[in-house]
Amino acid sequence: MADISSQPVPMADESARGTAIIAYILYLIGWPTCHLSTVVALILAYIKRGEVRGTIWETHFDNIINTFWVTLVAGIVFGILCVFVIGIPLLFALAIWFLYRTIKGLVRAIDNKAYF
């Protein structure tokens, strides 16, 4: 198998890589910005996803989109469950899951690898 790190990276891939890295960083700074930057990252992912079909970057933008929607829906359900106290540890676990997927994606994007 050929080592892809020594081959020149096409400019379109480099643009997609940069967008993915920016989106992951926006996710990480979403917590202190009341998730306004998270919504910006989601919009970027939706815009760029069509351009990267069939490349490794498609997995990153799919991850960004899926992570957002799963976190939003689960956050609403777990927030309601806070009335019964069980929601508090579930929200904590959801935050850890969100950070794991975001950091994993960022590291893999920096390493020029697919998310999965």
ROVOLO-921280 format. One record per atom (N, C-alpha, C, O, CB): residue in three letters; x, y, z; residue number from 1; atom name. Coordinates in pm, whole numbers, always signed. Glycine has a CB too. Layout:
   rest       c1       c2       c3    nr   atom
    ALA        X        Y        Z   NUM     CA
...
END
This chain:
   rest       c1       c2       c3    nr   atom
    MET      +84     -117       +0     1      N
    MET       +0       +0       +0     1     CA
    MET      +89     +124       +0     1      C
    MET     +188     +130      +73     1      O
    MET      -96       -1     +121     1     CB
    ALA      +54     +221      -81     2      N
    ALA     +135     +343      -96     2     CA
    ALA     +112     +436      +23     2      C
    ALA       +3     +444      +78     2      O
    ALA     +101     +415     -228     2     CB
    ASP     +216     +505      +59     3      N
    ASP     +209     +603     +167     3     CA
    ASP     +153     +733     +110     3      C
    ASP     +218     +799      +28     3      O
    ASP     +349     +626     +232     3     CB
    ILE      +32     +770     +154     4      N
    ILE      -30     +889      +97     4     CA
    ILE      +29    +1019     +151     4      C
    ILE       +9    +1125      +92     4      O
    ILE     -178     +887     +124     4     CB
    SER     +102    +1012     +262     5      N
    SER     +157    +1133     +320     5     CA
    SER     +266    +1194     +233     5      C
    SER     +293    +1314     +244     5      O
    SER     +211    +1105     +457     5     CB
    SER     +332    +1113     +147     6      N
    SER     +439    +1166      +63     6     CA
    SER     +388    +1214      -71     6      C
    SER     +464    +1273     -148     6      O
    SER     +544    +1061      +43     6     CB
    GLN     +260    +1189     -101     7      N
    GLN     +202    +1232     -227     7     CA
    GLN     +146    +1372     -211     7      C
    GLN      +98    +1408     -103     7      O
    GLN      +93    +1133     -274     7     CB
    PRO     +151    +1453     -318     8      N
    PRO      +94    +1588     -306     8     CA
    PRO      -57    +1581     -284     8      C
    PRO     -126    +1496     -340     8      O
    PRO     +125    +1670     -433     8     CB
    VAL     -107    +1670     -201     9      N
    VAL     -249    +1674     -168     9     CA
    VAL     -317    +1771     -265     9      C
    VAL     -274    +1886     -276     9      O
    VAL     -272    +1716      -19     9     CB
    PRO     -423    +1726     -335    10      N
    PRO     -494    +1818     -424    10     CA
    PRO     -550    +1937     -347    10      C
    PRO     -585    +1925     -229    10      O
    PRO     -608    +1744     -495    10     CB
    MET     -556    +2052     -413    11      N
    MET     -601    +2175     -348    11     CA
    MET     -743    +2162     -293    11      C
    MET     -772    +2217     -186    11      O
    MET     -594    +2291     -447    11     CB
    ALA     -833    +2091     -363    12      N
    ALA     -970    +2072     -313    12     CA
    ALA     -970    +1996     -181    12      C
    ALA    -1045    +2029      -90    12      O
    ALA    -1056    +1998     -417    12     CB
    ASP     -884    +1893     -170    13      N
    ASP     -874    +1817      -45    13     CA
    ASP     -819    +1905      +66    13      C
    ASP     -863    +1895     +181    13      O
    ASP     -784    +1694      -64    13     CB
    GLU     -725    +1990      +33    14      N
    GLU     -667    +2078     +134    14     CA
    GLU     -772    +2178     +184    14      C
    GLU     -775    +2212     +303    14      O
    GLU     -544    +2153      +77    14     CB
    SER     -857    +2225      +94    15      N
    SER     -965    +2315     +133    15     CA
    SER    -1066    +2244     +223    15      C
    SER    -1110    +2299     +324    15      O
    SER    -1037    +2371       +7    15     CB
    ALA    -1102    +2121     +187    16      N
    ALA    -1195    +2043     +268    16     CA
    ALA    -1134    +2013     +404    16      C
    ALA    -1203    +2018     +506    16      O
    ALA    -1234    +1911     +197    16     CB
    ARG    -1006    +1981     +405    17      N
    ARG     -936    +1953     +532    17     CA
    ARG     -941    +2076     +622    17      C
    ARG     -971    +2065     +741    17      O
    ARG     -789    +1911     +505    17     CB
    GLY     -912    +2193     +567    18      N
    GLY     -915    +2317     +644    18     CA
    GLY    -1053    +2347     +698    18      C
    GLY    -1067    +2391     +812    18      O
    GLY     -867    +2431     +559    18     CB
    THR    -1154    +2324     +616    19      N
    THR    -1292    +2348     +660    19     CA
    THR    -1330    +2253     +772    19      C
    THR    -1395    +2293     +869    19      O
    THR    -1390    +2332     +542    19     CB
    ALA    -1290    +2125     +761    20      N
    ALA    -1319    +2028     +866    20     CA
    ALA    -1251    +2068     +997    20      C
    ALA    -1311    +2061    +1103    20      O
    ALA    -1275    +1887     +823    20     CB
    ILE    -1126    +2108     +988    21      N
    ILE    -1053    +2149    +1109    21     CA
    ILE    -1120    +2271    +1173    21      C
    ILE    -1137    +2276    +1295    21      O
    ILE     -904    +2182    +1074    21     CB
    ILE    -1158    +2368    +1091    22      N
    ILE    -1226    +2487    +1143    22     CA
    ILE    -1359    +2447    +1209    22      C
    ILE    -1392    +2498    +1316    22      O
    ILE    -1252    +2589    +1029    22     CB
    ALA    -1435    +2357    +1146    23      N
    ALA    -1563    +2314    +1202    23     CA
    ALA    -1543    +2247    +1338    23      C
    ALA    -1619    +2272    +1431    23      O
    ALA    -1634    +2219    +1105    23     CB
    TYR    -1443    +2162    +1349    24      N
    TYR    -1417    +2096    +1478    24     CA
    TYR    -1377    +2198    +1584    24      C
    TYR    -1419    +2187    +1700    24      O
    TYR    -1307    +1990    +1462    24     CB
    ILE    -1296    +2296    +1547    25      N
    ILE    -1256    +2400    +1643    25     CA
    ILE    -1379    +2481    +1686    25      C
    ILE    -1394    +2516    +1803    25      O
    ILE    -1147    +2494    +1582    25     CB
    LEU    -1466    +2511    +1589    26      N
    LEU    -1590    +2582    +1623    26     CA
    LEU    -1676    +2501    +1719    26      C
    LEU    -1741    +2557    +1807    26      O
    LEU    -1670    +2615    +1496    26     CB
    TYR    -1676    +2368    +1703    27      N
    TYR    -1749    +2282    +1796    27     CA
    TYR    -1689    +2294    +1936    27      C
    TYR    -1762    +2303    +2035    27      O
    TYR    -1746    +2135    +1749    27     CB
    LEU    -1557    +2293    +1945    28      N
    LEU    -1492    +2298    +2076    28     CA
    LEU    -1515    +2432    +2146    28      C
    LEU    -1525    +2436    +2269    28      O
    LEU    -1343    +2273    +2062    28     CB
    ILE    -1522    +2541    +2070    29      N
    ILE    -1546    +2670    +2135    29     CA
    ILE    -1696    +2698    +2146    29      C
    ILE    -1736    +2807    +2188    29      O
    ILE    -1477    +2783    +2057    29     CB
    GLY    -1777    +2603    +2108    30      N
    GLY    -1922    +2619    +2118    30     CA
    GLY    -1972    +2630    +2260    30      C
    GLY    -2068    +2702    +2287    30      O
    GLY    -1992    +2505    +2052    30     CB
    TRP    -1908    +2560    +2351    31      N
    TRP    -1953    +2563    +2491    31     CA
    TRP    -1953    +2705    +2548    31      C
    TRP    -2055    +2748    +2602    31      O
    TRP    -1864    +2472    +2576    31     CB
    PRO    -1842    +2780    +2540    32      N
    PRO    -1845    +2915    +2597    32     CA
    PRO    -1921    +3018    +2513    32      C
    PRO    -1946    +3128    +2560    32      O
    PRO    -1705    +2963    +2617    32     CB
    THR    -1958    +2984    +2390    33      N
    THR    -2029    +3079    +2304    33     CA
    THR    -2178    +3045    +2293    33      C
    THR    -2244    +3088    +2198    33      O
    THR    -1967    +3084    +2165    33     CB
    CYS    -2230    +2969    +2388    34      N
    CYS    -2370    +2926    +2387    34     CA
    CYS    -2404    +2854    +2257    34      C
    CYS    -2517    +2862    +2208    34      O
    CYS    -2464    +3048    +2406    34     CB
    HIS    -2310    +2785    +2202    35      N
    HIS    -2322    +2702    +2083    35     CA
    HIS    -2356    +2778    +1955    35      C
    HIS    -2402    +2718    +1858    35      O
    HIS    -2426    +2599    +2106    35     CB
    LEU    -2333    +2906    +1953    36      N
    LEU    -2348    +2981    +1828    36     CA
    LEU    -2245    +2934    +1725    36      C
    LEU    -2276    +2920    +1607    36      O
    LEU    -2335    +3133    +1853    36     CB
    SER    -2123    +2911    +1771    37      N
    SER    -2020    +2864    +1679    37     CA
    SER    -2048    +2721    +1634    37      C
    SER    -2006    +2681    +1524    37      O
    SER    -1881    +2873    +1745    37     CB
    THR    -2117    +2643    +1715    38      N
    THR    -2154    +2507    +1677    38     CA
    THR    -2251    +2510    +1559    38      C
    THR    -2241    +2429    +1468    38      O
    THR    -2216    +2433    +1797    38     CB
    VAL    -2344    +2602    +1563    39      N
    VAL    -2440    +2615    +1453    39     CA
    VAL    -2368    +2659    +1326    39      C
    VAL    -2402    +2613    +1217    39      O
    VAL    -2552    +2716    +1490    39     CB
    VAL    -2271    +2749    +1338    40      N
    VAL    -2192    +2791    +1222    40     CA
    VAL    -2118    +2670    +1163    40      C
    VAL    -2113    +2653    +1041    40      O
    VAL    -2090    +2903    +1261    40     CB
    ALA    -2061    +2587    +1249    41      N
    ALA    -1991    +2466    +1203    41     CA
    ALA    -2087    +2371    +1132    41      C
    ALA    -2052    +2311    +1030    41      O
    ALA    -1924    +2394    +1321    41     CB
    LEU    -2207    +2357    +1185    42      N
    LEU    -2308    +2272    +1122    42     CA
    LEU    -2341    +2322     +982    42      C
    LEU    -2350    +2243     +888    42      O
    LEU    -2436    +2266    +1208    42     CB
    ILE    -2359    +2452     +967    43      N
    ILE    -2390    +2510     +836    43     CA
    ILE    -2274    +2487     +740    43      C
    ILE    -2296    +2450     +624    43      O
    ILE    -2420    +2661     +849    43     CB
    LEU    -2151    +2507     +786    44      N
    LEU    -2033    +2479     +703    44     CA
    LEU    -2031    +2334     +656    44      C
    LEU    -2002    +2306     +540    44      O
    LEU    -1904    +2511     +780    44     CB
    ALA    -2061    +2244     +746    45      N
    ALA    -2060    +2101     +713    45     CA
    ALA    -2165    +2068     +608    45      C
    ALA    -2139    +1991     +515    45      O
    ALA    -2082    +2016     +838    45     CB
    TYR    -2284    +2125     +622    46      N
    TYR    -2389    +2102     +523    46     CA
    TYR    -2350    +2158     +387    46      C
    TYR    -2374    +2095     +284    46      O
    TYR    -2522    +2164     +570    46     CB
    ILE    -2290    +2276     +385    47      N
    ILE    -2249    +2338     +259    47     CA
    ILE    -2140    +2257     +191    47      C
    ILE    -2144    +2235      +70    47      O
    ILE    -2201    +2481     +282    47     CB
    LYS    -2043    +2212     +267    48      N
    LYS    -1924    +2146     +210    48     CA
    LYS    -1949    +1999     +179    48      C
    LYS    -1879    +1942      +95    48      O
    LYS    -1807    +2159     +306    48     CB
    ARG    -2045    +1935     +244    49      N
    ARG    -2066    +1791     +230    49     CA
    ARG    -2088    +1747      +86    49      C
    ARG    -2037    +1644      +45    49      O
    ARG    -2183    +1747     +315    49     CB
    GLY    -2162    +1822      +10    50      N
    GLY    -2188    +1787     -129    50     CA
    GLY    -2063    +1790     -216    50      C
    GLY    -2052    +1713     -312    50      O
    GLY    -2291    +1879     -187    50     CB
    GLU    -1969    +1877     -183    51      N
    GLU    -1845    +1891     -261    51     CA
    GLU    -1746    +1778     -235    51      C
    GLU    -1656    +1755     -316    51      O
    GLU    -1780    +2023     -229    51     CB
    VAL    -1761    +1708     -125    52      N
    VAL    -1660    +1609      -87    52     CA
    VAL    -1710    +1465      -95    52      C
    VAL    -1649    +1375      -37    52      O
    VAL    -1612    +1636      +53    52     CB
    ARG    -1820    +1443     -164    53      N
    ARG    -1874    +1307     -179    53     CA
    ARG    -1766    +1214     -233    53      C
    ARG    -1696    +1247     -328    53      O
    ARG    -1999    +1306     -273    53     CB
    GLY    -1754    +1097     -169    54      N
    GLY    -1660     +997     -214    54     CA
    GLY    -1517    +1017     -168    54      C
    GLY    -1429     +941     -207    54      O
    GLY    -1662     +992     -360    54     CB
    THR    -1492    +1118      -85    55      N
    THR    -1357    +1141      -33    55     CA
    THR    -1357    +1110     +117    55      C
    THR    -1461    +1085     +177    55      O
    THR    -1311    +1288      -61    55     CB
    ILE    -1238    +1113     +175    56      N
    ILE    -1230    +1090     +319    56     CA
    ILE    -1298    +1201     +398    56      C
    ILE    -1338    +1180     +513    56      O
    ILE    -1084    +1078     +362    56     CB
    TRP    -1313    +1317     +338    57      N
    TRP    -1370    +1431     +410    57     CA
    TRP    -1520    +1419     +426    57      C
    TRP    -1579    +1483     +513    57      O
    TRP    -1337    +1560     +337    57     CB
    GLU    -1583    +1336     +344    58      N
    GLU    -1726    +1312     +361    58     CA
    GLU    -1754    +1254     +499    58      C
    GLU    -1854    +1289     +562    58      O
    GLU    -1778    +1217     +250    58     CB
    THR    -1666    +1165     +547    59      N
    THR    -1686    +1105     +679    59     CA
    THR    -1678    +1211     +790    59      C
    THR    -1750    +1202     +889    59      O
    THR    -1581     +995     +705    59     CB
    HIS    -1592    +1310     +771    60      N
    HIS    -1580    +1416     +873    60     CA
    HIS    -1705    +1502     +877    60      C
    HIS    -1757    +1532     +984    60      O
    HIS    -1457    +1503     +844    60     CB
    PHE    -1754    +1542     +759    61      N
    PHE    -1872    +1627     +758    61     CA
    PHE    -1996    +1551     +803    61      C
    PHE    -2084    +1609     +866    61      O
    PHE    -1894    +1686     +619    61     CB
    ASP    -2004    +1423     +771    62      N
    ASP    -2113    +1339     +824    62     CA
    ASP    -2105    +1332     +976    62      C
    ASP    -2207    +1339    +1044    62      O
    ASP    -2108    +1197     +763    62     CB
    ASN    -1984    +1317    +1029    63      N
    ASN    -1965    +1312    +1174    63     CA
    ASN    -2009    +1443    +1239    63      C
    ASN    -2076    +1441    +1342    63      O
    ASN    -1819    +1282    +1207    63     CB
    ILE    -1971    +1554    +1180    64      N
    ILE    -2006    +1685    +1236    64     CA
    ILE    -2158    +1701    +1240    64      C
    ILE    -2215    +1746    +1340    64      O
    ILE    -1942    +1799    +1153    64     CB
    ILE    -2224    +1664    +1130    65      N
    ILE    -2369    +1677    +1122    65     CA
    ILE    -2439    +1581    +1219    65      C
    ILE    -2529    +1621    +1292    65      O
    ILE    -2417    +1651     +979    65     CB
    ASN    -2396    +1454    +1219    66      N
    ASN    -2459    +1354    +1307    66     CA
    ASN    -2438    +1387    +1454    66      C
    ASN    -2529    +1373    +1535    66      O
    ASN    -2404    +1215    +1277    66     CB
    THR    -2319    +1432    +1488    67      N
    THR    -2289    +1466    +1627    67     CA
    THR    -2381    +1579    +1674    67      C
    THR    -2431    +1575    +1787    67      O
    THR    -2141    +1506    +1643    67     CB
    PHE    -2401    +1678    +1590    68      N
    PHE    -2488    +1789    +1628    68     CA
    PHE    -2630    +1742    +1657    68      C
    PHE    -2685    +1771    +1763    68      O
    PHE    -2490    +1895    +1517    68     CB
    TRP    -2689    +1668    +1562    69      N
    TRP    -2830    +1630    +1577    69     CA
    TRP    -2851    +1530    +1690    69      C
    TRP    -2951    +1540    +1762    69      O
    TRP    -2881    +1571    +1447    69     CB
    VAL    -2761    +1436    +1707    70      N
    VAL    -2775    +1340    +1817    70     CA
    VAL    -2762    +1413    +1951    70      C
    VAL    -2839    +1387    +2044    70      O
    VAL    -2667    +1227    +1806    70     CB
    THR    -2666    +1504    +1960    71      N
    THR    -2648    +1579    +2084    71     CA
    THR    -2769    +1666    +2113    71      C
    THR    -2811    +1676    +2228    71      O
    THR    -2521    +1665    +2076    71     CB
    LEU    -2823    +1730    +2012    72      N
    LEU    -2940    +1816    +2032    72     CA
    LEU    -3060    +1735    +2082    72      C
    LEU    -3122    +1772    +2182    72      O
    LEU    -2976    +1889    +1903    72     CB
    VAL    -3093    +1627    +2013    73      N
    VAL    -3211    +1547    +2051    73     CA
    VAL    -3190    +1483    +2187    73      C
    VAL    -3279    +1488    +2273    73      O
    VAL    -3240    +1439    +1945    73     CB
    ALA    -3074    +1421    +2208    74      N
    ALA    -3047    +1357    +2337    74     CA
    ALA    -3043    +1461    +2449    74      C
    ALA    -3089    +1434    +2559    74      O
    ALA    -2914    +1279    +2331    74     CB
    GLY    -2988    +1579    +2421    75      N
    GLY    -2983    +1685    +2522    75     CA
    GLY    -3121    +1729    +2566    75      C
    GLY    -3144    +1755    +2684    75      O
    GLY    -2907    +1803    +2469    75     CB
    ILE    -3213    +1738    +2471    76      N
    ILE    -3351    +1775    +2506    76     CA
    ILE    -3414    +1666    +2592    76      C
    ILE    -3476    +1696    +2695    76      O
    ILE    -3435    +1798    +2377    76     CB
    VAL    -3400    +1540    +2551    77      N
    VAL    -3458    +1429    +2627    77     CA
    VAL    -3395    +1420    +2765    77      C
    VAL    -3465    +1406    +2865    77      O
    VAL    -3440    +1295    +2551    77     CB
    PHE    -3262    +1427    +2770    78      N
    PHE    -3193    +1417    +2900    78     CA
    PHE    -3225    +1538    +2988    78      C
    PHE    -3231    +1525    +3110    78      O
    PHE    -3041    +1404    +2879    78     CB
    GLY    -3244    +1655    +2926    79      N
    GLY    -3282    +1773    +3003    79     CA
    GLY    -3416    +1754    +3071    79      C
    GLY    -3435    +1793    +3186    79      O
    GLY    -3286    +1896    +2913    79     CB
    ILE    -3509    +1695    +2999    80      N
    ILE    -3641    +1664    +3057    80     CA
    ILE    -3626    +1563    +3170    80      C
    ILE    -3693    +1572    +3272    80      O
    ILE    -3739    +1610    +2949    80     CB
    LEU    -3537    +1465    +3150    81      N
    LEU    -3515    +1362    +3253    81     CA
    LEU    -3447    +1416    +3378    81      C
    LEU    -3442    +1348    +3480    81      O
    LEU    -3431    +1249    +3195    81     CB
    CYS    -3395    +1538    +3371    82      N
    CYS    -3334    +1598    +3491    82     CA
    CYS    -3437    +1615    +3602    82      C
    CYS    -3401    +1620    +3720    82      O
    CYS    -3271    +1734    +3456    82     CB
    VAL    -3563    +1623    +3566    83      N
    VAL    -3670    +1629    +3666    83     CA
    VAL    -3664    +1505    +3754    83      C
    VAL    -3695    +1512    +3873    83      O
    VAL    -3809    +1642    +3598    83     CB
    PHE    -3625    +1392    +3696    84      N
    PHE    -3618    +1266    +3770    84     CA
    PHE    -3474    +1234    +3814    84      C
    PHE    -3446    +1121    +3852    84      O
    PHE    -3671    +1151    +3684    84     CB
    VAL    -3386    +1330    +3811    85      N
    VAL    -3247    +1323    +3854    85     CA
    VAL    -3160    +1239    +3760    85      C
    VAL    -3041    +1268    +3748    85      O
    VAL    -3240    +1265    +3995    85     CB
    ILE    -3212    +1138    +3694    86      N
    ILE    -3132    +1053    +3605    86     CA
    ILE    -3074    +1132    +3488    86      C
    ILE    -2973    +1092    +3430    86      O
    ILE    -3218     +937    +3552    86     CB
    GLY    -3136    +1244    +3454    87      N
    GLY    -3090    +1323    +3341    87     CA
    GLY    -2956    +1389    +3363    87      C
    GLY    -2884    +1416    +3267    87      O
    GLY    -3191    +1427    +3309    87     CB
    ILE    -2921    +1417    +3487    88      N
    ILE    -2795    +1486    +3517    88     CA
    ILE    -2674    +1402    +3476    88      C
    ILE    -2588    +1453    +3404    88      O
    ILE    -2787    +1520    +3666    88     CB
    PRO    -2662    +1276    +3518    89      N
    PRO    -2547    +1198    +3471    89     CA
    PRO    -2553    +1169    +3321    89      C
    PRO    -2450    +1156    +3256    89      O
    PRO    -2539    +1067    +3548    89     CB
    LEU    -2674    +1160    +3267    90      N
    LEU    -2687    +1138    +3123    90     CA
    LEU    -2637    +1260    +3044    90      C
    LEU    -2572    +1245    +2941    90      O
    LEU    -2834    +1108    +3086    90     CB
    LEU    -2667    +1381    +3092    91      N
    LEU    -2616    +1501    +3028    91     CA
    LEU    -2464    +1509    +3037    91      C
    LEU    -2398    +1552    +2943    91      O
    LEU    -2679    +1626    +3091    91     CB
    PHE    -2410    +1469    +3151    92      N
    PHE    -2264    +1466    +3167    92     CA
    PHE    -2202    +1368    +3067    92      C
    PHE    -2103    +1401    +3002    92      O
    PHE    -2225    +1427    +3314    92     CB
    ALA    -2260    +1249    +3056    93      N
    ALA    -2211    +1149    +2960    93     CA
    ALA    -2223    +1199    +2817    93      C
    ALA    -2136    +1173    +2734    93      O
    ALA    -2287    +1016    +2977    93     CB
    LEU    -2331    +1271    +2787    94      N
    LEU    -2350    +1326    +2653    94     CA
    LEU    -2242    +1430    +2622    94      C
    LEU    -2192    +1434    +2509    94      O
    LEU    -2490    +1390    +2641    94     CB
    ALA    -2208    +1511    +2719    95      N
    ALA    -2101    +1610    +2698    95     CA
    ALA    -1968    +1542    +2670    95      C
    ALA    -1893    +1586    +2584    95      O
    ALA    -2089    +1702    +2821    95     CB
    ILE    -1939    +1435    +2744    96      N
    ILE    -1815    +1359    +2721    96     CA
    ILE    -1817    +1298    +2581    96      C
    ILE    -1716    +1303    +2511    96      O
    ILE    -1798    +1247    +2828    96     CB
    TRP    -1930    +1240    +2539    97      N
    TRP    -1943    +1181    +2407    97     CA
    TRP    -1922    +1286    +2298    97      C
    TRP    -1851    +1261    +2200    97      O
    TRP    -2082    +1115    +2391    97     CB
    PHE    -1982    +1403    +2315    98      N
    PHE    -1967    +1514    +2220    98     CA
    PHE    -1820    +1554    +2207    98      C
    PHE    -1768    +1569    +2097    98      O
    PHE    -2052    +1635    +2264    98     CB
    LEU    -1754    +1570    +2320    99      N
    LEU    -1612    +1608    +2318    99     CA
    LEU    -1526    +1499    +2256    99      C
    LEU    -1433    +1529    +2181    99      O
    LEU    -1563    +1638    +2460    99     CB
    TYR    -1555    +1373    +2286   100      N
    TYR    -1478    +1262    +2228   100     CA
    TYR    -1488    +1263    +2076   100      C
    TYR    -1386    +1256    +2008   100      O
    TYR    -1528    +1127    +2283   100     CB
    ARG    -1609    +1272    +2024   101      N
    ARG    -1627    +1270    +1877   101     CA
    ARG    -1563    +1392    +1811   101      C
    ARG    -1509    +1382    +1701   101      O
    ARG    -1777    +1264    +1842   101     CB
    THR    -1570    +1506    +1878   102      N
    THR    -1512    +1628    +1823   102     CA
    THR    -1359    +1622    +1824   102      C
    THR    -1295    +1655    +1724   102      O
    THR    -1560    +1750    +1901   102     CB
    ILE    -1302    +1581    +1935   103      N
    ILE    -1156    +1575    +1945   103     CA
    ILE    -1101    +1466    +1853   103      C
    ILE     -999    +1486    +1787   103      O
    ILE    -1112    +1549    +2090   103     CB
    LYS    -1167    +1350    +1848   104      N
    LYS    -1123    +1243    +1758   104     CA
    LYS    -1126    +1292    +1613   104      C
    LYS    -1032    +1269    +1538   104      O
    LYS    -1213    +1118    +1774   104     CB
    GLY    -1233    +1360    +1575   105      N
    GLY    -1243    +1412    +1439   105     CA
    GLY    -1135    +1515    +1410   105      C
    GLY    -1076    +1513    +1301   105      O
    GLY    -1379    +1473    +1417   105     CB
    LEU    -1109    +1603    +1504   106      N
    LEU    -1005    +1705    +1485   106     CA
    LEU     -869    +1641    +1466   106      C
    LEU     -794    +1678    +1375   106      O
    LEU    -1002    +1800    +1605   106     CB
    VAL     -836    +1545    +1551   107      N
    VAL     -706    +1478    +1541   107     CA
    VAL     -693    +1404    +1408   107      C
    VAL     -589    +1411    +1343   107      O
    VAL     -687    +1379    +1657   107     CB
    ARG     -798    +1334    +1367   108      N
    ARG     -794    +1259    +1240   108     CA
    ARG     -788    +1355    +1121   108      C
    ARG     -724    +1323    +1021   108      O
    ARG     -916    +1166    +1228   108     CB
    ALA     -854    +1469    +1129   109      N
    ALA     -848    +1567    +1020   109     CA
    ALA     -708    +1627    +1010   109      C
    ALA     -655    +1644     +901   109      O
    ALA     -953    +1679    +1042   109     CB
    ILE     -649    +1657    +1124   110      N
    ILE     -512    +1710    +1123   110     CA
    ILE     -416    +1607    +1064   110      C
    ILE     -324    +1643     +991   110      O
    ILE     -468    +1748    +1267   110     CB
    ASP     -439    +1479    +1094   111      N
    ASP     -354    +1371    +1040   111     CA
    ASP     -390    +1333     +897   111      C
    ASP     -330    +1242     +840   111      O
    ASP     -364    +1247    +1128   111     CB
    ASN     -488    +1403     +838   112      N
    ASN     -529    +1379     +699   112     CA
    ASN     -586    +1239     +680   112      C
    ASN     -556    +1172     +581   112      O
    ASN     -410    +1400     +605   112     CB
    LYS     -669    +1195     +776   113      N
    LYS     -731    +1061     +773   113     CA
    LYS     -882    +1075     +782   113      C
    LYS     -934    +1175     +831   113      O
    LYS     -677     +972     +889   113     CB
    ALA     -951     +973     +733   114      N
    ALA    -1097     +968     +742   114     CA
    ALA    -1138     +960     +889   114      C
    ALA    -1059     +916     +973   114      O
    ALA    -1153     +848     +663   114     CB
    TYR    -1260    +1001     +920   115      N
    TYR    -1306     +997    +1059   115     CA
    TYR    -1316     +853    +1110   115      C
    TYR    -1274     +825    +1222   115      O
    TYR    -1443    +1066    +1073   115     CB
    PHE    -1371     +763    +1029   116      N
    PHE    -1394     +625    +1073   116     CA
    PHE    -1272     +539    +1058   116      C
    PHE    -1275     +421    +1091   116      O
    PHE    -1507     +564     +997   116     CB
END
